[in-house]
C-alpha cells in the first residue's frame, strides 16, 4: 500500500501541473477568455481519465490525463473553427462533438483490432509529429519566454513593444533554467512542478517589492464548464447543426480532427501498456483498455474536457517507486482531487506568462535531440548517401509536416503524418517480416570437425533452409509470409528459424507459425534462435510459448543454433563427442597428411597423453606457447574476452588441432581454451617440435605444409562463419 500511495501521489503532483499547462495550450487560440476554459478542461480530463481507469481498467500502473499532442490537436481544431464562428458556445459545442466522436472511433478501432496496429507505428512518424507540435507551441508562446507579462502573440508583441517587462523576462528566464535543469540535466518527474513553484514564488516576491513596475495578466476567471454560461443551450445546438449542414467542409474537419485525436490517444495508451507490461512481465488486455479509453473520452467530450490518455511517462514515474497494481491509480485520483480543492481559490490568480513559459519549454522537449542532426546530415549530399533509409524517412516526415503546418494548419500537418503511417503500414504488409530464405547456406557453426563430418554436412546442408525474419511479424503480414514459407520449405529436411532481427511479433503471427510447422514442416527438424536480452523483442513470451508447444528447440545465439542442427544431422554419436584413437586423431587433424608409414611412426612417438577436467583451462589468453595439442575425447572451446563478456571463438571436436598459431609465430596465446567436458588430449611440446624440424628435414617440410593447409582451412571456415553475423 505504501508504494502504491507513493506512486499515485508522485504522478498526481506532476499530472496536476501538466493538466493546467496543457489545458492552457489547447485553448490558447481563444485568447485570455479561453484560458480559464483550458484549466478546467485539463483538470477535468485528468480526473475523468484517472477515475475511469481506476474503476474499469485492468492493466496496472496507468494514469489518465491530457497530453501535449492531443492538446495541440485541440488548438488546431479551434483555429479552424474560429474561421467559421466566433461564438464561444458554438466553438465549445463543435469541440465537444469532435471529442465525443473521437471516443466512438476508439471503440470502433477496438472492434476492428486497430489497437494492435498502434504498436507498429514507425518512429520517424512519431518524431515528425513531435517536432511539428513542439515548433508550433514554442512559436505560439514565444513572447512569454521573452519577457511579455501579458498574454499576446508574436505579431501583437511586435506591434506593441511597451508590453515588454525586464522583470517578467527575468522571472521567465529563471523558470526556464529550473525547468531545463529538471528536464535535461537531472530529469525528475516533478520537474514541471519545481519550475512553476520557482516562477510563482519569484513573481510574488517581485510583485511585492515593485508592484507598479511589473505588468501582470492572470487567468482572471474561475474555471467552470463553459456550456453552463450559455444563455440558451438548445438554441446553440440548433445553430451548430445548421453550421454543420450549411458550411462546406466543416463536418469533414470535425471528422478528421476526431480521427487524429483517436489515433494519438490509442497510440499513446498502447505505448504505455507495452511499457508497463515489459517492466512488470504482465500481459495486458487491449480490448478492455481500449473500451475504457473509449468510454472515458465520450465522457470527456460531454464534459468538454481534453481527451484523456494513459501516457508511458506517467506510468514510468509510478513504476519507478515500485507500483504494481491499480491501487496507485485510485491514490492518483484521490490526491489529484485533494490538490484541486486546496488550490481552487488561487487558480484565477495564476500569472499567465509563467504558465505559458512552462508550456513552451515542455513543448520544446517534444523535439528529439537528434532530429536537427539528421536534418543537417540530410542537407549535405556526401553524408545523405551514408544515412540509413529510416533516417532519410525521418527527415522527410519532419520537413513535410512542418511545411504543411506552416502553409495550412496544425491539424492538416498532423494528418500528413497519419498518411505517412498508412504508407509505412502498407510497406510493412508487403516487405517487412521476412528477410530471406536460403537453402544450402554457406554459413557453418564456428567449430573444427573431422574431414568426414565436414563432407557429410556439405551433403546434408543441401536440404537445410535458413529462414531469417526481421522487423515486425504481425497480423498485417504474417498470413502472406506463412503461405510463402509453406510453399518454399516443402523440400527442406531441416529448418533454422532465425528471429534475431525480429523486433515484434503478435499472437496472430504466432498462430501462423504454429500452423506452418504442423502442416508445412511436420517431418522437418526445426531449430529456432531468439534475440539476446540486449536486443529485446516485443511479444517474445508469446513466441517462446508457441515454440514450446511445438517442441522446437531454441537457442540464444545463431552459432549455437547451427551447432545444434549440425550435431543433429551428424547423429547422436557426434553430439556426445565419442573418443577416437591416437592414430585416428592425428590423421583427422591433417598433421599426418602426405607422410609415409615410417615418417608417421617417427612423428607419433613424440606425443604424450594428457587429461583435462571439465571447466578447466587448457591455456589462457596471453600465456607463453608451450606446444601443440590434438583432442582425443571430449570438447574444447576457445574464448576471447571482449569488454564485459566472453565470446566463443571456436569449438573443437575429437581430432581437432589446438594451439598451432602460437607454435608457428611463437607469440602469446590469442585466446583462452577451456574444456566443455572431460577431455583427453595428445601433447607435442615445443622442444620436441623444434627437434623434429631440425633433425628430420623431409618430415619438417611435410609438417609445415600440413600446418599451412590447416590454417588455410580455418580461414575458410572463419569466412563461412561470418555469414552468421550478416
C-alpha positions as CSV (number, residue, x, y, z in Angstrom):
1,X,0.0,0.0,0.0
2,X,2.8,2.4,0.8
3,X,4.5,2.1,-2.6
4,X,1.1,2.4,-4.4
5,X,0.4,5.6,-2.5
6,X,3.8,7.0,-3.3
7,X,3.3,6.2,-7.0
8,X,-0.2,7.8,-7.1
9,X,0.9,10.9,-5.2
10,X,4.0,11.4,-7.3
11,X,2.1,11.3,-10.5
12,X,-0.7,13.3,-9.2
13,X,1.6,16.3,-8.4
14,X,3.1,16.1,-11.9
15,X,-0.2,15.4,-13.6
16,X,-1.8,18.4,-11.9
17,X,0.7,20.8,-13.3
18,X,0.6,19.1,-16.7
19,X,-3.2,19.3,-16.8
20,X,-3.1,23.1,-16.2
21,X,-0.4,23.9,-18.8
22,X,-1.8,21.5,-21.5
23,X,-5.3,22.9,-21.0
24,X,-4.0,26.4,-21.5
25,X,-2.1,25.3,-24.6
26,X,-5.2,23.7,-26.1
27,X,-7.4,26.8,-25.6
28,X,-4.7,29.4,-26.3
29,X,-6.3,30.3,-29.8
30,X,-9.3,31.8,-27.9
31,X,-7.0,34.3,-26.1
32,X,-7.4,35.2,-22.5
33,X,-11.1,34.3,-22.5
34,X,-10.2,30.7,-23.2
35,X,-7.5,30.2,-20.6
36,X,-9.9,29.5,-17.8
37,X,-11.7,27.1,-20.0
38,X,-8.3,25.4,-20.7
39,X,-7.6,25.0,-17.0
40,X,-11.0,23.5,-16.4
41,X,-10.6,21.2,-19.5
42,X,-7.2,19.9,-18.4
43,X,-8.1,19.2,-14.8
44,X,-11.4,17.6,-15.8
45,X,-9.5,15.3,-18.2
46,X,-7.1,14.2,-15.5
47,X,-9.9,13.5,-13.0
48,X,-12.1,11.7,-15.5
49,X,-9.3,9.7,-17.0
50,X,-7.9,8.6,-13.7
51,X,-11.3,7.8,-12.2
52,X,-12.4,5.6,-15.2
53,X,-9.0,3.9,-15.3
54,X,-9.2,3.0,-11.6
55,X,-12.9,1.9,-12.0
56,X,-12.8,-0.1,-15.2
57,X,-9.2,-0.5,-16.4
58,X,-7.3,-3.8,-15.7
59,X,-3.7,-3.0,-16.7
60,X,-1.6,-1.9,-13.8
61,X,0.1,1.4,-13.2
62,X,-1.5,3.7,-15.7
63,X,-2.6,7.3,-15.2
64,X,-5.1,9.3,-17.2
65,X,-4.9,12.9,-18.3
66,X,-4.3,15.2,-21.2
67,X,-1.1,15.1,-23.3
68,X,0.6,17.9,-25.2
69,X,0.0,16.2,-28.5
70,X,-3.8,15.9,-28.1
71,X,-3.9,19.4,-26.6
72,X,-2.2,20.8,-29.7
73,X,-4.7,19.0,-31.9
74,X,-7.5,20.7,-30.0
75,X,-5.7,24.0,-30.5
76,X,-5.5,23.3,-34.3
77,X,-9.2,22.4,-34.3
78,X,-10.1,25.6,-32.5
79,X,-8.1,27.7,-35.0
80,X,-10.2,26.1,-37.8
81,X,-13.5,26.6,-36.1
82,X,-12.6,30.3,-35.4
83,X,-12.7,30.8,-39.2
84,X,-16.3,29.8,-39.2
85,X,-17.8,31.2,-36.0
86,X,-16.8,33.5,-33.2
87,X,-19.4,32.3,-30.7
88,X,-17.7,30.7,-27.8
89,X,-20.7,28.5,-27.1
90,X,-20.8,27.2,-30.7
91,X,-17.0,26.7,-30.6
92,X,-17.3,24.6,-27.4
93,X,-20.2,22.5,-28.9
94,X,-18.2,21.8,-32.0
95,X,-15.2,20.8,-29.9
96,X,-17.4,18.6,-27.7
97,X,-18.8,16.8,-30.8
98,X,-15.2,16.2,-32.1
99,X,-14.0,14.7,-28.8
100,X,-17.2,12.5,-28.4
101,X,-16.6,11.2,-32.0
102,X,-13.0,10.5,-31.1
103,X,-14.2,8.3,-28.2
104,X,-16.6,6.5,-30.5
105,X,-13.8,6.0,-33.1
106,X,-11.6,4.5,-30.3
107,X,-14.4,1.9,-29.6
108,X,-14.6,1.2,-33.4
109,X,-10.9,0.8,-33.5
110,X,-11.0,-1.8,-30.7
111,X,-13.7,-3.8,-32.6
112,X,-11.5,-3.8,-35.7
113,X,-8.3,-4.8,-33.9
114,X,-6.6,-1.5,-34.6
115,X,-5.2,-1.4,-31.1
116,X,-2.5,-3.9,-32.1
117,X,-1.7,-1.8,-35.2
118,X,-0.7,1.1,-33.0
119,X,2.3,-0.8,-31.8
120,X,3.7,-0.8,-35.3
121,X,3.7,3.0,-35.9
122,X,7.2,3.9,-37.1
123,X,9.5,6.0,-35.0
124,X,10.1,8.5,-37.9
125,X,6.4,9.5,-37.9
126,X,6.4,10.0,-34.2
127,X,9.5,12.1,-34.4
128,X,7.8,14.2,-37.2
129,X,4.7,14.7,-35.1
130,X,6.6,15.7,-32.0
131,X,8.8,18.1,-33.9
132,X,5.9,19.8,-35.6
133,X,3.9,20.1,-32.3
134,X,6.9,21.4,-30.4
135,X,7.7,24.1,-33.0
136,X,4.0,25.2,-33.1
137,X,3.7,25.6,-29.4
138,X,7.1,27.2,-29.0
139,X,6.2,29.8,-31.6
140,X,2.8,30.4,-30.1
141,X,4.2,31.0,-26.6
142,X,7.5,32.7,-27.5
143,X,6.5,36.2,-26.2
144,X,6.1,34.8,-22.7
145,X,9.6,33.4,-22.7
146,X,10.9,36.8,-24.0
147,X,9.5,38.9,-21.2
148,X,6.0,39.8,-22.1
149,X,4.0,39.6,-18.9
150,X,0.6,39.6,-20.6
151,X,-0.9,37.0,-23.0
152,X,-0.1,38.1,-26.5
153,X,1.0,36.7,-29.9
154,X,4.2,37.3,-31.8
155,X,2.5,39.8,-34.1
156,X,0.9,41.6,-31.2
157,X,4.2,41.7,-29.3
158,X,6.0,43.2,-32.3
159,X,3.3,45.9,-32.7
160,X,3.2,46.8,-29.0
161,X,6.7,46.6,-27.5
162,X,5.6,48.5,-24.5
163,X,4.2,45.3,-23.1
164,X,7.8,44.0,-22.6
165,X,9.0,43.9,-19.0
166,X,12.6,43.2,-18.0
167,X,11.3,41.8,-14.7
168,X,9.0,39.4,-16.5
169,X,11.9,38.4,-18.6
170,X,14.0,37.7,-15.5
171,X,11.2,35.6,-14.0
172,X,10.7,33.6,-17.2
173,X,14.5,33.1,-17.7
174,X,14.8,31.7,-14.1
175,X,11.7,29.5,-14.7
176,X,13.2,28.2,-17.9
177,X,16.5,27.5,-16.2
178,X,14.9,25.5,-13.5
179,X,12.7,23.6,-16.0
180,X,15.7,22.8,-18.1
181,X,17.7,21.6,-15.1
182,X,15.0,19.1,-14.0
183,X,14.2,18.0,-17.6
184,X,17.7,17.7,-19.2
185,X,20.4,17.7,-16.5
186,X,18.7,15.9,-13.7
187,X,15.4,14.5,-15.1
188,X,12.7,14.4,-12.4
189,X,9.0,13.6,-12.7
190,X,8.2,16.7,-10.7
191,X,10.4,19.0,-12.7
192,X,7.4,20.9,-14.1
193,X,6.1,21.4,-10.5
194,X,9.5,22.7,-9.4
195,X,9.7,25.1,-12.3
196,X,6.3,26.5,-11.8
197,X,6.8,26.8,-8.0
198,X,10.0,28.7,-8.5
199,X,8.4,31.0,-11.1
200,X,5.3,31.7,-8.9
201,X,7.4,32.4,-5.8
202,X,9.8,34.7,-7.6
203,X,6.9,36.5,-9.3
204,X,5.2,37.0,-6.0
205,X,8.4,38.4,-4.4
206,X,8.9,40.9,-7.3
207,X,5.3,41.9,-7.3
208,X,5.5,42.7,-3.5
209,X,8.7,44.7,-4.0
210,X,7.8,46.6,-7.2
211,X,4.1,46.3,-7.7
212,X,3.8,49.2,-10.1
213,X,6.7,48.1,-12.4
214,X,5.5,44.6,-13.2
215,X,2.6,44.4,-15.6
216,X,0.7,41.2,-14.8
217,X,-2.1,39.3,-16.5
218,X,-3.7,36.5,-14.7
219,X,-6.3,33.9,-15.5
220,X,-8.8,36.3,-14.0
221,X,-11.7,33.9,-14.1
222,X,-12.6,30.9,-12.0
223,X,-12.5,27.7,-14.1
224,X,-16.0,26.4,-14.9
225,X,-17.8,24.5,-17.5
226,X,-18.2,27.0,-20.4
227,X,-21.5,25.5,-21.6
228,X,-23.2,26.4,-18.3
229,X,-22.6,30.0,-19.2
230,X,-24.6,29.7,-22.5
231,X,-27.8,31.8,-22.4
232,X,-29.7,29.2,-24.5
233,X,-28.1,25.8,-24.9
234,X,-30.9,24.5,-27.1
235,X,-30.6,27.4,-29.4
236,X,-26.9,27.0,-29.6
237,X,-27.3,23.3,-30.5
238,X,-29.6,24.3,-33.4
239,X,-27.1,26.8,-34.6
240,X,-24.3,24.2,-34.5
241,X,-26.4,21.7,-36.6
242,X,-27.2,24.5,-39.0
243,X,-23.4,25.3,-39.3
244,X,-22.6,21.6,-39.9
245,X,-25.2,21.3,-42.6
246,X,-24.6,24.7,-44.2
247,X,-20.9,25.1,-44.1
248,X,-18.9,23.2,-46.7
249,X,-16.1,21.2,-45.2
250,X,-17.0,21.8,-41.5
251,X,-18.3,18.2,-41.0
252,X,-15.2,16.8,-42.7
253,X,-13.0,19.0,-40.5
254,X,-14.7,17.6,-37.3
255,X,-14.4,14.0,-38.5
256,X,-10.7,14.5,-39.4
257,X,-10.0,16.1,-36.0
258,X,-11.8,13.2,-34.3
259,X,-9.8,10.6,-36.2
260,X,-6.5,12.2,-35.5
261,X,-7.4,12.5,-31.8
262,X,-8.4,8.9,-31.6
263,X,-5.2,7.9,-33.4
264,X,-3.0,9.7,-30.9
265,X,-4.9,8.6,-27.8
266,X,-4.8,5.0,-28.9
267,X,-1.1,5.3,-29.8
268,X,0.0,6.9,-26.5
269,X,-2.1,4.4,-24.4
270,X,-0.8,1.3,-26.3
271,X,2.7,2.5,-25.8
272,X,2.0,2.9,-22.1
273,X,0.6,-0.6,-21.9
274,X,3.6,-2.1,-23.7
275,X,6.0,-0.2,-21.4
276,X,4.2,-1.4,-18.3
277,X,4.0,-5.0,-19.4
278,X,7.7,-5.1,-20.4
279,X,8.6,-3.8,-16.9
280,X,6.3,-6.0,-14.8
281,X,6.2,-9.0,-17.1
282,X,2.5,-8.9,-17.5
283,X,0.2,-9.3,-20.5
284,X,-2.4,-6.5,-20.9
285,X,-5.9,-6.9,-22.4
286,X,-6.0,-4.5,-25.3
287,X,-9.8,-4.9,-25.7
288,X,-10.5,-4.0,-22.1
289,X,-8.2,-0.9,-22.0
290,X,-9.5,0.5,-25.4
291,X,-13.1,0.1,-24.3
292,X,-12.2,2.0,-21.1
293,X,-10.5,4.7,-23.1
294,X,-13.5,5.0,-25.5
295,X,-16.0,5.5,-22.7
296,X,-13.6,7.9,-20.9
297,X,-13.3,10.1,-24.0
298,X,-17.0,10.1,-24.7
299,X,-17.5,11.4,-21.1
300,X,-14.6,13.9,-21.6
301,X,-16.4,15.2,-24.7
302,X,-19.7,15.6,-22.9
303,X,-17.9,17.4,-20.0
304,X,-15.8,19.5,-22.5
305,X,-12.6,18.1,-21.1
306,X,-9.5,17.5,-23.1
307,X,-9.1,13.9,-24.4
308,X,-7.6,11.6,-21.8
309,X,-4.9,9.0,-22.5
310,X,-2.5,6.8,-20.5
311,X,1.0,8.0,-21.3
312,X,4.1,6.0,-20.5
313,X,5.9,8.9,-18.8
314,X,3.3,8.8,-16.1
315,X,3.4,5.0,-15.9
316,X,7.2,5.1,-15.7
317,X,7.1,7.5,-12.8
318,X,4.8,5.1,-10.9
319,X,6.9,2.1,-11.8
320,X,10.0,3.9,-10.6
321,X,8.7,3.9,-7.0
322,X,7.5,0.3,-7.0
323,X,3.8,0.5,-8.0
324,X,2.5,-2.8,-9.5
325,X,-1.3,-2.6,-9.3
326,X,-4.4,-0.4,-9.9
327,X,-4.3,0.8,-6.3
328,X,-1.9,3.5,-7.4
329,X,-4.5,4.8,-9.9
330,X,-7.0,5.2,-7.1
331,X,-4.5,7.1,-5.0
332,X,-3.7,9.2,-8.0
333,X,-7.4,10.3,-8.3
334,X,-7.6,11.0,-4.6
335,X,-4.5,13.1,-4.3
336,X,-5.4,15.0,-7.5
337,X,-8.9,15.8,-6.1
338,X,-7.3,17.0,-2.9
339,X,-4.9,19.2,-4.7
340,X,-7.7,20.7,-6.8
341,X,-9.7,21.5,-3.7
342,X,-6.8,23.1,-1.9
343,X,-5.7,25.3,-4.9
344,X,-9.1,26.2,-6.4
345,X,-9.3,29.6,-4.7
346,X,-6.0,30.7,-6.2
347,X,-6.3,29.4,-9.8
348,X,-7.7,32.6,-11.0
349,X,-4.6,34.5,-9.8
350,X,-2.1,32.4,-11.7
351,X,0.2,34.7,-13.8
352,X,-0.1,33.8,-17.5
353,X,3.4,34.5,-18.6
354,X,4.8,31.9,-16.1
355,X,2.3,29.3,-17.2
356,X,3.0,30.0,-20.8
357,X,6.7,29.8,-20.3
358,X,6.3,26.3,-18.7
359,X,4.1,25.2,-21.6
360,X,6.6,26.5,-24.2
361,X,9.6,24.8,-22.6
362,X,7.7,21.5,-22.2
363,X,6.7,21.6,-25.8
364,X,10.3,22.1,-26.9
365,X,11.2,18.8,-25.3
366,X,8.8,17.1,-27.7
367,X,11.6,17.6,-30.3
368,X,14.1,14.7,-30.1
369,X,17.7,15.8,-29.8
370,X,19.0,14.0,-32.9
371,X,16.4,15.5,-35.2
372,X,18.4,18.6,-36.1
373,X,21.5,16.4,-36.5
374,X,19.6,14.2,-39.1
375,X,18.4,17.3,-41.0
376,X,22.0,18.6,-41.1
377,X,23.3,15.4,-42.5
378,X,20.4,15.2,-45.0
379,X,21.3,18.7,-46.3
380,X,24.8,17.6,-47.2
381,X,24.9,15.4,-50.3
382,X,28.0,13.5,-49.1
383,X,26.5,12.4,-45.8
384,X,23.0,11.9,-47.2
385,X,24.2,8.9,-49.1
386,X,25.5,7.4,-45.9
387,X,22.2,7.7,-44.0
388,X,20.1,4.7,-43.4
389,X,16.7,4.6,-45.2
390,X,14.9,5.0,-41.8
391,X,16.9,8.2,-41.1
392,X,16.1,9.7,-44.5
393,X,12.4,8.8,-44.0
394,X,12.5,10.6,-40.6
395,X,13.8,13.8,-42.3
396,X,11.1,13.7,-45.0
397,X,8.4,13.3,-42.4
398,X,9.7,16.2,-40.3
399,X,10.1,18.5,-43.3
400,X,6.7,17.6,-44.8
401,X,4.8,18.1,-41.5
402,X,6.4,21.4,-40.7
403,X,5.9,22.7,-44.2
404,X,2.2,21.7,-44.4
405,X,1.6,23.1,-40.9
406,X,3.2,26.4,-42.0
407,X,1.1,26.8,-45.1
408,X,-2.2,25.4,-43.7
409,X,-2.7,24.5,-40.0
410,X,-1.6,22.0,-37.4
411,X,-4.5,19.6,-38.0
412,X,-3.7,19.2,-41.7
413,X,0.0,18.9,-40.8
414,X,-0.7,16.1,-38.4
415,X,-2.9,14.4,-41.0
416,X,0.1,14.3,-43.3
417,X,1.9,12.3,-40.5
418,X,-1.1,9.9,-40.4
419,X,-0.8,9.4,-44.2
420,X,2.9,8.5,-43.6
421,X,1.7,6.0,-41.1
422,X,-0.6,4.4,-43.7
423,X,2.2,4.3,-46.3
424,X,4.5,2.7,-43.8
425,X,1.9,0.1,-42.8
426,X,1.3,-0.8,-46.5
427,X,5.1,-1.2,-46.9
428,X,5.2,-3.4,-43.8
429,X,2.4,-5.6,-45.2
430,X,4.4,-6.3,-48.4
431,X,8.0,-6.2,-47.4
432,X,8.7,-6.5,-43.7
433,X,8.7,-9.6,-41.5
434,X,10.8,-11.9,-43.7
435,X,14.4,-11.1,-44.6
436,X,15.4,-14.1,-46.7
437,X,15.0,-17.9,-47.3
438,X,18.4,-19.5,-48.0
439,X,18.9,-23.2,-49.0
440,X,22.3,-24.8,-48.6
441,X,23.6,-21.8,-46.6
442,X,27.4,-21.1,-46.7
443,X,27.3,-20.4,-43.0
444,X,28.5,-23.0,-40.5
445,X,29.0,-23.0,-36.8
446,X,32.4,-21.9,-35.5
447,X,33.7,-25.4,-34.9
448,X,36.5,-27.7,-36.0
449,X,35.2,-31.1,-37.1
450,X,36.9,-34.1,-38.7
451,X,37.1,-34.1,-42.5
452,X,34.5,-36.9,-42.9
453,X,32.0,-34.9,-40.8
454,X,32.5,-31.8,-42.9
455,X,31.8,-33.7,-46.1
456,X,28.7,-35.2,-44.5
457,X,27.5,-31.8,-43.5
458,X,28.1,-30.4,-47.0
459,X,25.7,-33.1,-48.3
460,X,23.1,-32.6,-45.6
461,X,23.0,-28.8,-46.0
462,X,21.6,-29.3,-49.5
463,X,18.2,-29.8,-47.7
464,X,18.7,-27.2,-44.9
465,X,16.7,-24.0,-45.1
466,X,17.8,-20.9,-43.1
467,X,14.8,-18.6,-42.7
468,X,15.6,-15.1,-41.4
469,X,12.9,-12.8,-40.1
470,X,13.3,-9.1,-39.5
471,X,11.3,-6.0,-38.4
472,X,7.7,-6.8,-37.3
473,X,5.8,-10.0,-37.8
474,X,2.1,-9.2,-37.1
475,X,-1.4,-9.7,-38.3
476,X,-0.8,-7.5,-41.4
477,X,1.9,-9.6,-43.0
478,X,2.1,-12.9,-41.1
479,X,-0.5,-14.8,-43.2
480,X,1.2,-13.9,-46.6
481,X,4.6,-14.9,-45.2
482,X,3.3,-18.2,-43.8
483,X,1.8,-19.1,-47.2
484,X,5.2,-18.3,-48.9
485,X,7.1,-20.4,-46.4
486,X,4.7,-23.3,-46.7
487,X,5.4,-23.4,-50.5
488,X,9.1,-22.8,-50.4
489,X,10.1,-25.0,-47.5
490,X,8.4,-28.2,-48.9
491,X,11.8,-29.8,-49.9
492,X,13.5,-28.9,-46.6
493,X,14.5,-31.7,-44.2
494,X,15.9,-29.3,-41.7
495,X,15.0,-25.7,-41.0
496,X,16.6,-23.0,-38.9
497,X,14.1,-20.2,-37.9
498,X,16.2,-17.1,-37.2
499,X,14.3,-14.5,-35.1
500,X,17.4,-12.5,-34.1
501,X,16.5,-9.4,-36.2
502,X,12.8,-9.5,-35.3
503,X,11.6,-6.6,-33.2
504,X,8.0,-7.5,-32.6
505,X,5.6,-10.5,-33.0
506,X,1.9,-10.7,-32.1
507,X,-0.4,-13.6,-31.4
508,X,-1.7,-13.7,-35.0
509,X,1.9,-14.3,-36.3
510,X,2.5,-17.0,-33.6
511,X,-0.7,-18.8,-34.7
512,X,0.6,-18.6,-38.3
513,X,4.0,-20.1,-37.3
514,X,2.2,-22.9,-35.4
515,X,0.1,-23.8,-38.4
516,X,3.1,-23.7,-40.7
517,X,5.2,-26.1,-38.5
518,X,2.3,-28.5,-38.0
519,X,1.1,-28.5,-41.7
520,X,4.1,-27.5,-43.8
521,X,7.0,-28.8,-41.7
522,X,5.6,-31.9,-39.9
523,X,8.7,-34.1,-40.6
524,X,11.3,-31.4,-40.7
525,X,13.8,-31.0,-37.8
526,X,13.4,-27.4,-36.8
527,X,15.6,-25.2,-34.5
528,X,14.8,-21.6,-33.6
529,X,17.2,-18.8,-32.4
530,X,15.8,-15.9,-30.4
531,X,17.3,-12.4,-29.8
532,X,19.5,-11.8,-26.8
533,X,18.5,-9.6,-23.8
534,X,20.4,-6.7,-25.3
535,X,18.1,-6.9,-28.4
536,X,14.8,-7.5,-26.6
537,X,11.8,-8.4,-28.8
538,X,8.2,-7.3,-28.2
539,X,6.0,-10.4,-27.8
540,X,8.9,-12.7,-27.1
541,X,7.0,-14.5,-24.4
542,X,4.3,-15.3,-27.0
543,X,6.8,-16.7,-29.4
544,X,8.6,-18.8,-26.7
545,X,5.2,-20.3,-25.6
546,X,4.4,-21.2,-29.2
547,X,7.8,-22.9,-29.8
548,X,7.5,-24.8,-26.6
549,X,4.1,-26.2,-27.6
550,X,5.6,-27.2,-30.9
551,X,8.6,-28.9,-29.2
552,X,11.1,-26.8,-31.2
553,X,14.5,-26.3,-29.5
554,X,15.5,-22.7,-29.0
555,X,19.0,-21.2,-28.8
556,X,20.2,-17.7,-27.8
557,X,22.9,-17.3,-30.5
558,X,22.9,-18.2,-34.2
559,X,26.2,-20.0,-33.8
560,X,24.6,-22.3,-31.1
561,X,21.7,-22.9,-33.4
562,X,23.9,-24.0,-36.2
563,X,25.9,-26.2,-33.8
564,X,22.7,-27.8,-32.6
565,X,21.4,-28.6,-36.1
566,X,24.8,-29.8,-37.3
567,X,25.0,-32.3,-34.4
568,X,21.5,-33.5,-35.3
569,X,22.5,-34.0,-38.9
570,X,25.6,-35.9,-37.9
571,X,23.9,-38.2,-35.4
572,X,23.9,-38.7,-31.7
573,X,27.4,-40.2,-31.5
574,X,28.9,-36.9,-32.6
575,X,26.9,-34.8,-30.1
576,X,28.3,-37.0,-27.4
577,X,31.9,-36.4,-28.6
578,X,32.9,-40.0,-28.7
579,X,36.6,-40.8,-28.3
580,X,39.0,-41.7,-31.1
581,X,42.4,-43.4,-31.1
582,X,45.6,-41.5,-31.1
583,X,46.4,-42.6,-34.7
584,X,42.9,-41.6,-35.9
585,X,43.0,-38.3,-34.1
586,X,46.4,-37.4,-35.7
587,X,45.1,-38.4,-39.1
588,X,41.9,-36.4,-38.7
589,X,44.0,-33.4,-37.6
590,X,45.7,-33.4,-41.1
591,X,49.1,-33.4,-39.4
592,X,49.9,-36.8,-40.9
593,X,48.8,-36.0,-44.5
594,X,51.4,-37.0,-47.2
595,X,53.6,-38.8,-44.6
596,X,54.8,-42.4,-45.3
597,X,54.4,-45.1,-42.7
598,X,58.0,-44.7,-41.4
599,X,57.5,-40.9,-41.0
600,X,54.2,-41.4,-39.2
601,X,55.9,-43.8,-36.8
602,X,58.7,-41.3,-36.0
603,X,56.2,-38.4,-35.7
604,X,53.7,-40.2,-33.4
605,X,56.2,-41.3,-30.7
606,X,56.9,-37.7,-29.7
607,X,53.3,-37.2,-28.4
608,X,52.2,-37.5,-24.8
609,X,48.7,-38.2,-23.5
610,X,47.1,-35.6,-21.1
611,X,43.7,-35.4,-19.4
612,X,41.8,-32.2,-18.6
613,X,38.7,-32.0,-16.3
614,X,35.6,-30.2,-17.4
615,X,35.7,-26.4,-16.9
616,X,39.5,-26.3,-16.6
617,X,41.5,-24.1,-18.9
618,X,44.0,-25.8,-21.2
619,X,45.8,-22.5,-21.6
620,X,44.9,-18.8,-21.0
621,X,44.9,-15.8,-23.3
622,X,48.3,-14.1,-23.2
623,X,50.2,-17.2,-21.9
624,X,53.5,-18.2,-23.5
625,X,53.3,-21.1,-26.0
626,X,54.3,-24.5,-24.7
627,X,53.3,-26.8,-27.5
628,X,50.7,-28.3,-29.8
629,X,47.6,-30.3,-28.8
630,X,45.3,-32.7,-30.6
631,X,41.9,-33.6,-29.0
632,X,41.2,-37.3,-28.5
633,X,38.0,-37.2,-26.5
634,X,35.6,-34.5,-25.2
635,X,35.0,-31.0,-26.4
636,X,37.0,-27.8,-26.0
637,X,36.1,-24.1,-26.7
638,X,38.2,-21.1,-27.4
639,X,37.1,-17.9,-25.7
640,X,38.1,-14.3,-26.2
641,X,37.4,-11.6,-23.6
642,X,35.6,-8.6,-25.2
643,X,34.6,-5.7,-22.9
644,X,32.5,-7.1,-20.1
645,X,31.8,-10.5,-21.6
646,X,33.5,-13.6,-23.2
647,X,32.9,-14.5,-26.8
648,X,33.2,-18.1,-28.0
649,X,35.5,-18.1,-31.0
650,X,35.6,-21.8,-31.8
651,X,34.5,-25.3,-30.7
652,X,36.9,-28.2,-31.1
653,X,35.7,-31.8,-31.7
654,X,37.8,-35.0,-31.4
655,X,40.5,-35.0,-34.0
656,X,41.0,-31.2,-33.9
657,X,44.3,-29.4,-33.6
658,X,44.6,-26.8,-30.8
659,X,47.3,-24.2,-30.3
660,X,49.0,-24.3,-33.6
661,X,49.1,-20.5,-34.1
662,X,51.4,-19.8,-31.2
663,X,53.6,-22.8,-32.2
664,X,54.3,-21.1,-35.6
665,X,54.8,-17.5,-34.7
666,X,55.9,-18.1,-31.0
667,X,53.7,-15.2,-29.8
668,X,51.5,-15.4,-26.7
669,X,48.2,-17.3,-26.9
670,X,45.5,-15.3,-28.7
671,X,42.6,-16.9,-26.8
672,X,41.7,-19.0,-23.7
673,X,40.9,-22.6,-24.4
674,X,38.7,-24.3,-21.8
675,X,37.2,-27.8,-21.5
676,X,33.5,-28.0,-22.0
677,X,33.6,-31.7,-20.9
678,X,36.2,-34.1,-19.6
679,X,38.9,-34.2,-22.3
680,X,41.8,-36.4,-23.3
681,X,44.5,-34.8,-25.5
682,X,47.8,-35.6,-27.2
683,X,50.5,-33.1,-26.5
684,X,53.6,-32.2,-28.5
685,X,56.0,-30.0,-26.5
686,X,57.7,-27.1,-28.3
687,X,61.1,-28.6,-27.8
688,X,60.1,-31.9,-29.5
689,X,58.6,-29.9,-32.4
690,X,61.8,-27.9,-32.8
691,X,63.8,-31.2,-32.7
692,X,61.7,-32.6,-35.5
693,X,62.2,-29.5,-37.6
694,X,66.0,-29.7,-37.1
695,X,66.7,-33.4,-37.5
696,X,64.0,-34.6,-39.9
697,X,64.2,-32.2,-43.0
698,X,61.7,-34.1,-45.1
699,X,59.3,-34.6,-42.2
700,X,59.7,-31.0,-41.3
701,X,58.7,-29.8,-44.8
702,X,55.7,-32.1,-44.8
703,X,54.7,-30.9,-41.3
704,X,55.0,-27.2,-42.2
705,X,52.9,-27.7,-45.4
706,X,50.2,-29.5,-43.4
707,X,50.1,-26.7,-40.8
708,X,49.8,-24.2,-43.6
709,X,46.9,-26.1,-45.1
710,X,45.2,-26.3,-41.7
711,X,45.5,-22.6,-41.3
712,X,44.0,-22.0,-44.7
713,X,41.1,-24.3,-43.8
714,X,40.5,-22.4,-40.7
715,X,40.4,-19.1,-42.6
716,X,37.8,-20.6,-45.0
717,X,35.7,-21.8,-42.0
718,X,36.0,-18.3,-40.5
719,X,34.8,-16.8,-43.7
720,X,31.8,-19.1,-43.6
721,X,31.0,-18.2,-40.0
722,X,31.0,-14.5,-41.0
723,X,27.7,-15.2,-42.7
724,X,26.2,-15.7,-39.2
725,X,26.9,-12.0,-38.4
726,X,25.3,-10.5,-41.5
